[in-house]
Amino acid sequence: MTFKQFRQKKLVKFITNRYVIILIGFTVWMLFFDGNSYLVHKEYDKEIDKIKKTNKFYKENIKEYNTVIKKLKDSSQLERFAREKYLMKKENEDIYLIEFDTIK
């Protein structure tokens, strides 16, 4: 097959058309090299998903803390919380911490 015969094939004619070459070049540029490329948008989508997960996590924490705050409005619950979490004590009172060894 000679070069002239090769050039006469429909697929080769289509691919060597200058408009097709420009379109392929433009598509490659937009997909990989441009500032708004597909790869950049893919990274942005990952970041958005990560932010949505952290947002959901913090919203759940806010709900938990709001329930704790509602419970702490009662003075007996507040005292219990202070004793358990911050090891606070009344005057003339001793606190003994008993830790269990979980390693055998």
ZIDA-V922797 format. One record per pair of residues at least 12 apart in sequence whose C-alpha atoms are under 6 Angstrom apart, sorted by sequence separation. I is the first residue (numbers start at 1). J is the second residue. D is the distance in whole Angstrom. If there is no record, write none. Layout:
BEGIN
I	J	D
I	J	D
END
This chain:
BEGIN
none
END
